[in-house]
Amino acid sequence: MKTLPGKTVERLSQYRRALTASLAANRNYVFSHELAAMLHITAVQVRRDLMLIGYGSVMRKGYDVRELIKAIGSIIDARSGLNVAIMGMGNLGRAITGYFRGKRTNMNVVAAFDVDPQKVDKVVAGVKCYHLDQMKKLKDELDIAIAVLAVPPDQAVAVTAMLVSNGIKGIMNFTTVPLNVPDNVYLEEFDMITSIEKVAYFVKENSQPAG
């Protein structure tokens, strides 16, 4: 199978969460239009995405929820799992660690890193925080493949360069600093400020009097 577009992977992840919620509500089958309604997209888009992963057949009662969850997992999850490190254990880093840990069995938060002596050697949600200087050594020992960047903005570029030089292949950037990485490193940038401003814009537009 060819590499899927990023937006498709995002939707597959969203489908799996919606399907998992449906299963928890004792629903064993779901139609494409029902899954589409949960995510505010079209049924055509759902069917197109599922056909891309070779899941095109639908019984009259809809998709088998358990089978579809399994099929999505076989496509987007790493078979042996991937280990994740949290870079920066300020308020955001601690929140991400607490939220993320245990959410996906195929991705395991194995370490956190910081330079603040007050944070080093502390344990948050079962994850130990190490000094940043230990990243090179622990990257190989703990088989870290992904880093979540939650450092102060003025440290983002330097820490990213260090991660790249140590062979990290995926970076999730939660800072406000745009980053550049080599082509062999996948970078996902989560711009919280832009997202909030987008919400604020539409609230403003919807609050204006008609006419």
Secondary structure, 3 states (H helix, E strand, C coil): CCCCCHHHHHHHHHHHHHHHHHHHCCCCEECHHHHHHHHCCCHHHHHHHHHHCCCCCCECCEEEHHHHHHHHHHHHCCCCCEEEEEECCCHHHHHHHHHHCCCCCCEEEEEEEECCCCCCCCEECCEEEEEHHHHHHHHHHCCEEEEEECCCHHHHHHHHHHHHHCCCCEEEECCCCCCCCCCCCEEEECCHHHHHHHHHHHHHHHHCCCC
